Amino acid sequence: IRGAVQITTNQPSYTRYDIVRRHVADDEIVIAKLWTGYIVPAFSGKIVATWGAQPFVETQQQRLHDNAVFFADTTSYETRRRILDAYGVKFILIDTTKRDEARMNLDDFTAFGSVIDENGGLILIRRDEPSSDIPITTEYERNLP
């Protein structure tokens, strides 16, 4: 057609998130960096935090903080474990195609469980069952929702 303009877009492929659909139940919790995790609920499961406004989530600011702490390079194993316990996290999702996530030490996260699937740079880790005999006693832990 004369004068028509063809617009081509490079839309991202979300088929790699099929690993979430295959392994995560609707009521299971996933922790992921904000940009990686925002789309998870469209496939299955729930997320600890997202970058979009969540007007009905009163603990959004605390969740954003805890999510950032969980993925910080300097965070200890114990602090990460406490965050996972506080939110009932069953899965950790990492996107190695994102520069900041590609630099993370995967061992810091596989310490909590095994890689159960990988697809297009996404790595899904299923958390081993948390120990129920570890009491939550620190001030930090009491303040977690």
C-alpha atoms as one frame of an Amber mdcrd trajectory, in Angstrom:
protein
   0.000   0.000   0.000   1.421   3.307  -1.061   2.312   5.575   1.842   1.848
   2.856   4.451   4.428   2.679   7.185   5.518  -0.678   8.484   6.368  -0.654
  12.150   8.474  -3.463  13.469   8.864  -4.035  17.152  11.212  -6.247  19.045
   8.775  -7.444  21.653  10.343  -9.584  24.353   9.532 -13.266  24.311   7.924
 -14.429  27.511   7.961 -18.098  26.580  11.001 -18.549  28.779   8.722 -17.933
  31.774   7.052 -21.265  31.011   9.388 -22.687  33.656   7.297 -20.799  36.205
   4.082 -22.263  34.832   5.536 -25.781  34.898   6.867 -25.744  38.451   5.154
 -23.066  40.555   1.635 -23.510  41.935  -0.729 -20.537  42.014  -0.336 -20.055
  45.771   3.452 -20.504  45.965   5.781 -17.563  46.550   8.680 -16.596  44.261
  11.405 -14.087  45.069  13.085 -12.361  42.134  14.666  -9.026  41.335  11.888
  -6.524  40.613  12.212  -6.392  36.823  12.569 -10.164  36.544   9.667 -10.969
  38.839   6.977  -8.481  37.847   5.505 -10.833  35.231   5.640 -14.031  37.319
   1.994 -13.836  38.535   0.828 -13.819  34.911   2.149 -17.380  34.651   1.673
 -18.765  38.161   2.538 -18.012  41.753   2.951 -14.851  43.756   5.952 -12.593
  44.257   7.477 -10.966  47.315   7.707  -7.506  45.728   7.194  -5.688  42.459
   8.176  -2.270  41.160   4.603  -1.204  40.345   2.350   0.531  42.831   0.407
  -1.927  44.987  -2.213   0.215  46.758  -3.744  -2.710  48.684  -0.431  -4.079
  49.968   0.265  -2.188  53.182   3.709  -3.773  53.550   4.918  -2.837  50.074
   7.790  -0.638  51.260   9.028  -3.327  53.664   8.740  -5.927  50.905  10.730
  -3.755  48.500  13.401  -3.285  51.151  13.572  -6.993  52.006  13.696  -7.936
  48.327  16.641  -5.570  47.772  18.419  -6.873  50.879  17.932 -10.480  49.748
  19.717  -9.856  46.433  22.466  -7.561  47.777  25.986  -8.971  47.375  26.872
  -8.417  51.017  23.816 -10.099  52.557  24.575 -13.079  54.767  23.116 -16.548
  54.369  21.224 -16.155  57.669  19.602 -12.871  56.644  18.557 -14.343  53.313
  17.132 -17.397  55.077  15.137 -15.184  57.436  13.657 -13.260  54.516  12.722
 -16.497  52.732  11.101 -17.790  55.930   9.255 -14.533  56.619   7.511 -14.577
  53.238   7.175 -18.339  52.838   9.266 -18.300  49.660   9.430 -21.617  47.777
  11.306 -20.478  44.646  14.121 -18.121  43.683  14.101 -16.848  40.089  17.224
 -15.347  38.526  17.583 -13.885  35.027  21.166 -14.234  33.844  20.441 -12.115
  30.755  20.234  -9.052  32.992  23.658  -7.591  33.682  23.253  -7.187  37.444
  21.818 -10.679  37.868  24.461 -12.290  35.654  27.124 -10.978  38.046  25.502
 -12.543  41.111  27.118 -15.575  42.679  24.656 -18.386  41.942  26.073 -20.377
  44.874  24.605 -17.752  47.235  21.154 -18.870  46.092  21.633 -22.573  45.382
  22.650 -22.821  49.046  18.874 -22.772  49.664  17.923 -25.426  47.126  18.483
 -26.942  43.701  18.194 -25.517  40.220  15.136 -27.307  38.867  14.855 -25.655
  35.463  16.564 -23.194  33.138  15.190 -21.528  30.032  16.458 -18.606  27.990
  18.674 -17.310  30.780  16.103 -17.771  33.542  17.143 -20.036  36.397  14.515
 -21.400  38.776  15.669 -22.671  42.157  13.300 -24.696  44.343  13.972 -24.053
  47.984  14.618 -26.995  50.244  12.088 -27.208  53.039  13.046 -24.689  55.717
  13.917 -26.035  59.113  10.991 -25.563  61.488  13.188 -25.825  64.572  14.890
 -22.464  64.067  13.075 -19.852  66.177  12.704 -16.301  64.929  14.053 -14.122
  67.705  15.995 -11.145  66.377  14.533  -7.642  66.169  14.942  -7.708  62.379
  12.947 -10.924  62.111  10.160  -9.711  64.426   9.646  -6.726  62.123   9.272
  -8.851  59.002   5.635  -9.425  58.023
